[in-house]
Amino acid sequence: MKPEDLRINQLVEIELNEGDASEYLPSRIEEIKEKYLYISMPMRKGALLPMRIGQEIQVMMRHRNSTVGFLTKVVGRRGGPLPYLIITKPERIVPVNQKREYVRLNISLPVRFRVIDEEGSQIQEGVTIDISAGGVLLFTQAEVKAGQNIEIEIQLTAKNIFSSHAHIVRVFEKDKKDKNTTRVAIEYDGINEAHRDKIFKFIFEKQREWIKKGIT
């Protein structure tokens, strides 16, 4: 990918390093100038995350089923209801080989899933606790076990359903307030980057919507 391939409204991730830990926050290219890019201010846990002038960051994006990125520097900020960061435009974009922890969004969404390891298994229901582009944490009354393979559908909006093969990573202890409800951690399997971006875009747009409404 070349710098001239960057486009307005392209979804990107900003990598922040704090000690040995890395964090990846969703953003979007809002404007493209000759020497600079304007990108939306990243958010953490529902709040805008101001970044200092001169701070170096890595910006990453997906391109042809791979992750690419570039190092850049924050050179300015622009205010408003949805403020922007101004960063230097890259001279080159390079492949990034790194396992990422995807940003999670705390939200309740209806879920349907079916265990595919068991013949004749019934469709079960649940509600998300949080979602990310890598997996989902949900509440369910279904009896499930770690390691089971499932088909899952998440109702993102009335007309937008995300579906994927997945597997159950962990089944937590029964909820103390509701013994019939269990928290279940699920990880998606075998989805391509275009499919994963469906979740990524939903999270980004939902965060912006909440900021506009003053919800954190």
C-alpha positions as a Markdown table, in Angstrom:
| # | Residue | x | y | z |
|---|---|---|---|---|
| 1 | Met | 0.0 | 0.0 | 0.0 |
| 2 | Lys | 1.2 | 3.5 | -0.9 |
| 3 | Pro | 0.5 | 6.8 | 1.0 |
| 4 | Glu | -1.5 | 8.0 | -2.1 |
| 5 | Asp | -3.9 | 5.1 | -1.5 |
| 6 | Leu | -5.1 | 6.6 | 1.8 |
| 7 | Arg | -8.7 | 7.8 | 1.5 |
| 8 | Ile | -11.1 | 10.0 | 3.5 |
| 9 | Asn | -13.4 | 7.9 | 5.8 |
| 10 | Gln | -10.9 | 5.1 | 5.9 |
| 11 | Leu | -11.0 | 3.3 | 9.3 |
| 12 | Val | -7.6 | 3.0 | 11.0 |
| 13 | Glu | -6.2 | 2.0 | 14.4 |
| 14 | Ile | -3.9 | 4.1 | 16.6 |
| 15 | Glu | -1.4 | 2.1 | 18.6 |
| 16 | Leu | -0.4 | 3.5 | 22.0 |
| 17 | Asn | 2.4 | 2.0 | 24.0 |
| 18 | Glu | 2.4 | 2.2 | 27.8 |
| 19 | Gly | 5.3 | 0.3 | 29.3 |
| 20 | Asp | 5.2 | -3.3 | 27.9 |
| 21 | Ala | 1.5 | -3.0 | 27.0 |
| 22 | Ser | 0.1 | -1.9 | 23.7 |
| 23 | Glu | -3.4 | -0.5 | 23.2 |
| 24 | Tyr | -5.2 | -0.2 | 19.8 |
| 25 | Leu | -7.9 | 2.5 | 19.5 |
| 26 | Pro | -10.2 | 3.0 | 16.5 |
| 27 | Ser | -10.1 | 6.2 | 14.4 |
| 28 | Arg | -10.9 | 7.4 | 10.9 |
| 29 | Ile | -9.2 | 9.6 | 8.3 |
| 30 | Glu | -11.4 | 12.8 | 8.1 |
| 31 | Glu | -9.3 | 15.0 | 5.8 |
| 32 | Ile | -6.2 | 14.6 | 3.6 |
| 33 | Lys | -3.9 | 17.5 | 2.9 |
| 34 | Glu | -0.6 | 17.7 | 1.0 |
| 35 | Lys | 1.5 | 17.1 | 4.1 |
| 36 | Tyr | -0.9 | 16.2 | 6.8 |
| 37 | Leu | -3.8 | 13.9 | 7.7 |
| 38 | Tyr | -6.7 | 14.8 | 9.9 |
| 39 | Ile | -7.9 | 11.8 | 11.9 |
| 40 | Ser | -10.7 | 11.6 | 14.5 |
| 41 | Met | -9.6 | 11.8 | 18.2 |
| 42 | Pro | -9.4 | 8.3 | 19.6 |
| 43 | Met | -11.6 | 7.2 | 22.5 |
| 44 | Arg | -11.0 | 5.0 | 25.5 |
| 45 | Lys | -13.9 | 3.6 | 27.6 |
| 46 | Gly | -16.3 | 6.1 | 26.0 |
| 47 | Ala | -14.2 | 9.2 | 26.6 |
| 48 | Leu | -12.1 | 11.2 | 24.1 |
| 49 | Leu | -8.4 | 10.7 | 24.6 |
| 50 | Pro | -6.5 | 13.9 | 24.0 |
| 51 | Met | -3.0 | 13.4 | 22.7 |
| 52 | Arg | -0.1 | 15.8 | 23.2 |
| 53 | Ile | 1.5 | 17.8 | 20.4 |
| 54 | Gly | 4.8 | 16.0 | 19.4 |
| 55 | Gln | 3.6 | 12.6 | 20.5 |
| 56 | Glu | 4.7 | 9.8 | 18.2 |
| 57 | Ile | 2.1 | 7.1 | 17.3 |
| 58 | Gln | 1.7 | 4.2 | 14.9 |
| 59 | Val | -1.3 | 4.2 | 12.7 |
| 60 | Met | -2.5 | 0.9 | 11.3 |
| 61 | Met | -5.1 | -0.3 | 8.8 |
| 62 | Arg | -6.1 | -3.3 | 6.8 |
| 63 | His | -5.2 | -3.7 | 3.2 |
| 64 | Arg | -5.7 | -6.8 | 1.1 |
| 65 | Asn | -6.2 | -9.2 | 4.1 |
| 66 | Ser | -3.0 | -7.9 | 5.9 |
| 67 | Thr | -2.2 | -5.2 | 8.4 |
| 68 | Val | -0.1 | -2.3 | 7.3 |
| 69 | Gly | 0.9 | 0.9 | 9.1 |
| 70 | Phe | 3.2 | 3.9 | 9.5 |
| 71 | Leu | 4.9 | 5.9 | 12.3 |
| 72 | Thr | 3.8 | 9.5 | 12.5 |
| 73 | Lys | 3.7 | 12.5 | 14.9 |
| 74 | Val | 0.9 | 14.6 | 16.3 |
| 75 | Val | 1.5 | 18.1 | 15.1 |
| 76 | Gly | -1.9 | 19.7 | 16.0 |
| 77 | Arg | -5.4 | 19.4 | 17.2 |
| 78 | Arg | -8.7 | 20.8 | 16.0 |
| 79 | Gly | -11.6 | 21.2 | 18.4 |
| 80 | Gly | -15.4 | 20.8 | 18.0 |
| 81 | Pro | -18.0 | 18.2 | 19.1 |
| 82 | Leu | -15.9 | 15.5 | 17.5 |
| 83 | Pro | -12.3 | 16.8 | 17.5 |
| 84 | Tyr | -9.5 | 15.8 | 15.2 |
| 85 | Leu | -5.8 | 15.1 | 15.5 |
| 86 | Ile | -3.5 | 16.5 | 12.8 |
| 87 | Ile | -0.6 | 14.1 | 12.0 |
| 88 | Thr | 2.2 | 14.1 | 9.4 |
| 89 | Lys | 1.4 | 12.3 | 6.2 |
| 90 | Pro | 3.6 | 9.2 | 5.8 |
| 91 | Glu | 6.3 | 8.8 | 3.2 |
| 92 | Arg | 5.8 | 5.0 | 3.1 |
| 93 | Ile | 3.4 | 2.4 | 4.6 |
| 94 | Val | 4.9 | -1.0 | 5.6 |
| 95 | Pro | 3.5 | -4.4 | 6.7 |
| 96 | Val | 2.8 | -4.9 | 10.4 |
| 97 | Asn | 3.1 | -8.4 | 11.8 |
| 98 | Gln | 1.6 | -8.1 | 15.3 |
| 99 | Lys | -1.2 | -9.9 | 17.2 |
| 100 | Arg | -3.5 | -7.2 | 18.5 |
| 101 | Glu | -5.9 | -6.9 | 21.4 |
| 102 | Tyr | -9.0 | -5.4 | 19.8 |
| 103 | Val | -10.9 | -2.5 | 21.4 |
| 104 | Arg | -14.0 | -3.7 | 23.2 |
| 105 | Leu | -17.4 | -1.8 | 23.4 |
| 106 | Asn | -19.7 | -2.3 | 26.4 |
| 107 | Ile | -23.1 | -2.8 | 24.8 |
| 108 | Ser | -26.1 | -5.0 | 25.1 |
| 109 | Leu | -27.1 | -6.7 | 21.8 |
| 110 | Pro | -29.2 | -9.7 | 21.1 |
| 111 | Val | -27.3 | -12.9 | 20.1 |
| 112 | Arg | -28.3 | -16.2 | 18.6 |
| 113 | Phe | -25.9 | -19.2 | 18.5 |
| 114 | Arg | -25.8 | -22.9 | 17.9 |
| 115 | Val | -23.3 | -25.5 | 19.0 |
| 116 | Ile | -22.1 | -27.2 | 15.8 |
| 117 | Asp | -20.2 | -30.1 | 17.5 |
| 118 | Glu | -23.5 | -31.7 | 18.6 |
| 119 | Glu | -25.9 | -33.1 | 16.0 |
| 120 | Gly | -29.4 | -31.7 | 16.3 |
| 121 | Ser | -28.4 | -28.9 | 18.7 |
| 122 | Gln | -30.9 | -26.1 | 19.2 |
| 123 | Ile | -30.5 | -22.4 | 18.6 |
| 124 | Gln | -29.7 | -20.6 | 21.8 |
| 125 | Glu | -30.0 | -17.0 | 22.8 |
| 126 | Gly | -28.0 | -14.5 | 24.7 |
| 127 | Val | -27.1 | -10.8 | 25.2 |
| 128 | Thr | -23.7 | -9.3 | 24.7 |
| 129 | Ile | -21.8 | -7.7 | 27.6 |
| 130 | Asp | -19.1 | -6.3 | 25.3 |
| 131 | Ile | -18.0 | -6.9 | 21.7 |
| 132 | Ser | -14.8 | -6.5 | 19.7 |
| 133 | Ala | -13.5 | -7.3 | 16.3 |
| 134 | Gly | -12.0 | -10.4 | 17.7 |
| 135 | Gly | -14.8 | -11.9 | 19.9 |
| 136 | Val | -17.7 | -11.3 | 22.3 |
| 137 | Leu | -18.5 | -11.7 | 26.0 |
| 138 | Leu | -22.2 | -12.5 | 26.6 |
| 139 | Phe | -24.8 | -13.6 | 29.1 |
| 140 | Thr | -26.7 | -16.8 | 28.3 |
| 141 | Gln | -28.9 | -19.3 | 30.1 |
| 142 | Ala | -27.7 | -22.1 | 27.7 |
| 143 | Glu | -25.5 | -24.9 | 29.0 |
| 144 | Val | -22.2 | -24.7 | 27.1 |
| 145 | Lys | -18.6 | -25.7 | 27.6 |
| 146 | Ala | -15.2 | -24.2 | 26.8 |
| 147 | Gly | -13.8 | -25.5 | 23.5 |
| 148 | Gln | -17.2 | -26.0 | 21.8 |
| 149 | Asn | -17.5 | -24.7 | 18.2 |
| 150 | Ile | -20.5 | -22.6 | 17.4 |
| 151 | Glu | -22.2 | -20.5 | 14.8 |
| 152 | Ile | -23.1 | -17.1 | 16.1 |
| 153 | Glu | -25.3 | -14.2 | 15.0 |
| 154 | Ile | -25.1 | -10.7 | 16.6 |
| 155 | Gln | -27.9 | -8.2 | 15.9 |
| 156 | Leu | -25.8 | -5.0 | 15.5 |
| 157 | Thr | -28.8 | -3.0 | 14.2 |
| 158 | Ala | -32.3 | -3.7 | 12.9 |
| 159 | Lys | -30.8 | -4.3 | 9.4 |
| 160 | Asn | -27.2 | -5.3 | 10.2 |
| 161 | Ile | -26.5 | -8.8 | 11.4 |
| 162 | Phe | -23.0 | -10.1 | 12.0 |
| 163 | Ser | -22.5 | -13.9 | 11.6 |
| 164 | Ser | -19.5 | -16.0 | 12.0 |
| 165 | His | -18.1 | -19.4 | 13.1 |
| 166 | Ala | -16.6 | -19.1 | 16.5 |
| 167 | His | -15.5 | -21.2 | 19.5 |
| 168 | Ile | -16.1 | -20.8 | 23.3 |
| 169 | Val | -12.9 | -19.7 | 25.0 |
| 170 | Arg | -14.2 | -19.6 | 28.6 |
| 171 | Val | -17.3 | -20.3 | 30.6 |
| 172 | Phe | -17.4 | -18.3 | 33.9 |
| 173 | Glu | -19.1 | -19.3 | 37.1 |
| 174 | Lys | -22.9 | -18.8 | 37.4 |
| 175 | Asp | -24.0 | -15.2 | 38.1 |
| 176 | Lys | -24.5 | -14.8 | 41.8 |
| 177 | Lys | -27.7 | -12.7 | 41.3 |
| 178 | Asp | -29.1 | -15.0 | 38.6 |
| 179 | Lys | -28.0 | -18.6 | 39.0 |
| 180 | Asn | -29.6 | -19.4 | 35.6 |
| 181 | Thr | -27.3 | -17.0 | 33.7 |
| 182 | Thr | -23.6 | -17.6 | 32.7 |
| 183 | Arg | -21.0 | -15.3 | 31.2 |
| 184 | Val | -19.4 | -16.9 | 28.2 |
| 185 | Ala | -16.3 | -15.6 | 26.3 |
| 186 | Ile | -16.3 | -16.3 | 22.5 |
| 187 | Glu | -13.7 | -15.9 | 19.8 |
| 188 | Tyr | -14.5 | -15.6 | 16.1 |
| 189 | Asp | -12.9 | -18.2 | 13.8 |
| 190 | Gly | -11.8 | -17.8 | 10.2 |
| 191 | Ile | -13.2 | -14.4 | 9.3 |
| 192 | Asn | -11.5 | -12.2 | 6.7 |
| 193 | Glu | -10.5 | -8.6 | 7.4 |
| 194 | Ala | -13.5 | -7.2 | 5.4 |
| 195 | His | -15.9 | -9.2 | 7.7 |
| 196 | Arg | -14.0 | -8.2 | 10.8 |
| 197 | Asp | -14.2 | -4.5 | 9.7 |
| 198 | Lys | -18.0 | -4.8 | 10.0 |
| 199 | Ile | -17.6 | -5.0 | 13.8 |
| 200 | Phe | -14.8 | -2.5 | 13.8 |
| 201 | Lys | -16.9 | 0.1 | 11.9 |
| 202 | Phe | -19.9 | -0.5 | 14.2 |
| 203 | Ile | -17.8 | 0.1 | 17.3 |
| 204 | Phe | -16.3 | 3.3 | 15.9 |
| 205 | Glu | -19.7 | 4.7 | 14.8 |
| 206 | Lys | -21.3 | 3.8 | 18.1 |
| 207 | Gln | -18.6 | 5.6 | 20.1 |
| 208 | Arg | -19.0 | 8.7 | 18.0 |
| 209 | Glu | -22.8 | 8.5 | 18.4 |
| 210 | Trp | -22.5 | 8.3 | 22.2 |
| 211 | Ile | -20.1 | 11.3 | 22.2 |
| 212 | Lys | -22.6 | 13.4 | 20.3 |
| 213 | Lys | -25.3 | 12.4 | 22.7 |
| 214 | Gly | -23.1 | 13.0 | 25.8 |
| 215 | Ile | -23.2 | 9.3 | 26.7 |
| 216 | Thr | -20.0 | 7.8 | 28.2 |
